[in-house]
């Protein structure tokens, strides 16, 4: 289970990075705002960052099974 959450966390961080890079290259950084408004994530960057943080915390909290 821990391996799956690590893979999902890495994928989410890569998606957030890709979203930022794409917005920078097309000069649409302001279109990503707001990232977080009215107590909920907004847009693709806000959701990918939220999911990445959640999966990162889960991968730290979950224990590796003993062999």
N, C-alpha and C positions, 0 to 999 in steps of 0.2 A: 504494500500500500504506500510505503514511503517513497519508493521509486516512482510510482505513478504521480504522486503530488509534486515531486521534484521536476519531473518532465513537464507537467502542466504549468508549474511556476516559471520554468525557463521559457516555455512557449509563450506564456502571457507577457513576460518581460520583453521577449523579441517582438511580439505584436505591438506593444506600446512603443518600442523603439522605432519600429518600422513606420508606425503612424506619425511619429514626430519627424522622422527623416523625410517622409513623403510630403508632409505639410511644409517643411522647410524648403524642399526643392521646388515645390510649386508656389512658394511664397504665400501660403495660406495659414500661417501660424495662428492668426487671430480667429480663424474659423473654428479652432479647437476649443475656444473659450465659451462658456465656463466649463471647467473640468468637473467641479463639484458645486452644486447649487441646490438650495431648498432641501438640504439633508439627504441628497441622493446623487449618485454619479450621473454625469451628463455626457453624452456623445461617446464615440468609440475610444477615445483616449482615456476618459474617466473610468469607463467600465473595464478596460484592459488593465489599467493601473490598480483598480480595486481588486480585481480577480487575481492579479499577480501578487499583491500584498497578502491576500487571504491564503493563497496556495503556498507562499513562502513561509508564513507563520505555521500553517499546517505541517509542512515538511520538517520544520524544526520541532514541533510539538510531538509528532508521531515518533514512536520508538521503533527501531529496527528489531525484527523478531530474532530471538536467540537461536543459534544453530546448534 
